[in-house]
Every structure is written in C-alpha cells, then in structure tokens.
Amino acid sequence: MPGTGSRDDDFTGFVLARSARLVHFARMLCGDLELAEDLVQNALEKAYLRWDRIELADPFAYVRQAVVNQHLSWLRRRLWRERPSGHASEIDLYVDPVEPDQAGAVHRQVAMGAALAALSRRERAVVVLRYVEDLTERETAEVLGVAVGTVKSANARALDKLRAAPELTSVRGHA
C-alpha cells in the first residue's frame, strides 16, 4: 500500500506483491524466462529511483511500461536476429490445482508457448498486452507507441496465425 511506511518499505511491498505477475508478463512478451527476469529487474531499478513520484499513481502500469520499453530497447540493440523461443522444459508451467487433467493443462501451455514463439515481436506484444494484461486497443497502442490501427492489424494477423497454428489445433480438439 502506497504511503503506509517508508519509501523502502512501500517499494519492497510492491515488489513482493507484483514481481511474479511482472515476470509472467515479461516472459509472455519475450519468450525467455531469464531475459524476462532481467527486464523486470531493470524496470524495478528505474522505478525505485522514481518511486516517490510514481507510487501514488499506478505503479504497476508504470513498471509494466518500463518492461515493454526495456524489451523494445533490448530488441533494437541486438546485432543479430535470433529470437529466443525457449524449450518446452524451460517453460514456467502453471498447473491449476482444480484442473482434473494436469497433463492436458501442461500440453496446452507448451502448445501456447510454441504458437506465441511463431508470432512477430509486435504481434506477440499486442497479444500479450491485449489478452494477458487485458488492455484496450487504445491502451495497447499507448504502451507500444503505435497507432490504434497498427494494434488492430497486428492483432488480426496474430489471431489468424494462432487459429492456424498446428500446435493449438490439436489442443482445441481436446479442450
């Protein structure tokens, strides 16, 4: 809770409460757990320096934006064009305790990771912001620094690719 203790206590409380969600968001965005952790760490470092100014606003939105900015900056600095896709064994699996078919849940998550890895970085960012973070088209456009029309077209292309993804076709048949 902002303003309930010292600056360090408030920031520590925020990190403890929100870092897992931020890492999950970053992992979905970049496809690599180690890079996701680095992106979140860098974003939190920047947020800490400005904590007095941002804690009364929406600190999660601020840090999420910083993660996106860090990711885009990282992509621009790379000298080669590899795309981390991870390996099925590296996916941070979430297993729902009430899901009766744990193997099915794991299979669906691995399939989704593979399908997301096939998207372009813009398409993946749009899908993650729209459907994982539940942002509107306008909010997604603001976070990415693009026009709403760009978000709409990237979203349409991404959804077409996801609908056609063979990994997800087999999962849909069992859902």
N, C-alpha and C positions, 0 to 999 in steps of 0.2 A: 504494500500500500504506500503510495507516494506521500511523503511528508510526515510519516509516523515516527521516524527515527533519524539517525544521522544519514548523511549522504551515502556513506559506505553501506550502512545497513539497508537503506532503501534499494540501492543498486544490487546488493547481494540478494535481497529478497526477490527482486525482479529476475535476476539470472537463475536462481533456483526454481522459480515458478515457470519461467518461459523458455529456458535454454533447450529443453528436449523438443519442444514444438518448433523452435527456430532451426535446430539441426535437422529435424524431419523435413521442414520446408526446404532448407538448403539442399538436402540430399535429393529430394524430388526435383529440384531445379537443376542441379549439376550432374546427378547420377553417380556421384562418388562420395562415399562416407568421409574419407579423410579430408578431401577438399571441402566438403560441407562443414566439417568441424573447424577448419581453418577460416573459412568465410565468416562463420558465426563469431569466432574468436576475434577476428579483425574488426567486425562490426561492433561487437561489445566493447572493445578497446576504445573505439571512436565515440561510442555512446557514453562511456564513463567520463570522458573528458568534457562532455557537454551535458552531463546528467542534470545539473541544476536547471538548465533551460528546457529539457525535454520531458522530465518526469511528470510534470503537470499536464502535458498534452497527452499524446498516445504513444508511450514508449515502445510498445510492440510494433506499431506501424513504422516508427522511426527506424528501429533496428532491422525490421524486415526490408525496408527500403535500402538501408545500408548494405544488407546481404546481397540484394539484387545488384546494387552499384558495384560492390566488390566482385561479384561474379562477372559482370559485364567488363569490368576493368581487367580482370584476370584473362578473360577470353581475348581481349584486344592485345594484351601483352605477349601472348604465346607466339612463338616463332614458327611453330609447326601446327598442323591442322588435325591432330589426333582428337578424338572425342572419347573421354572416359565413359565406358559403359558398365564397368564393374563386372563381376562374375556372380553367378547365382549364389555362390557360397558367401559372398560379401554383402548381400542384401540384408539390411537390418529388418528382420522379419517380425511382424507384429502378429501374434496369434491371439485371436479372440477367445477368451475363456468360455463363452457361451456357444461358440461355433461347434456343432457336433462333428463336422468333418475337418479336422485340423490339417490333414494332408491336402484337402481341396483348397483351404484358405492359403496355405503356403504356395500351392501351384498357381493360384490366381495372382498372388503378389509377385511371384517370379515372372509370370507372363506379362503383368502390367509393367514391370521394370524393363523387360525386353522391348515391349511396344513403345514405351516412352523414349528409350535409347535411340529408336529409329527416327524420331522427330528432329527437326532442325532446332537449334538453340532457341530461336524466337518462338516457334510453335510450342516447344516444351515449356518455356517460361509462361506463355499465355495460358496453357492448360493448367499448369500448377497454380498460377495466381487465380484463375477463374474457378477451378473446381476443387482444389485443395484448400486454398485460402478463402474461397467464396467471395472474391471481389467482383464488382460490376465491371462491365466493359470499360466504362469511363475511368474507374479506379485503376484497372489494369493498365490502361493507356498512360495514366499519370505515372505509375510506378516504373514503367518501361521507357517513358519519354517518347512515346509514339502517338500517332493519331488513332482515334477510336476505330476508324475504318481499317487500319492496319491490324488492330486487335481482332476485329471481326473476320477479316480474311484469313489471318493466321489461325484463328480458332477453327474456322470452317475446314481449312486444309488439314489441320491436326486431327479433327474429329473424323474426317474422311479416311485418313491413314489409320487411325485407331480402329475404326469399323472394319477395315480391310485387313488388319494385322492377323496373320495366321495364328499367332500365339494367343490372341484374345478370342478368335473364332472357336477354338477348341474349348476355352474356358466358358464361353457363353453357352455352348451346347450342354455343359454340365451344371450350369447355375440354376 
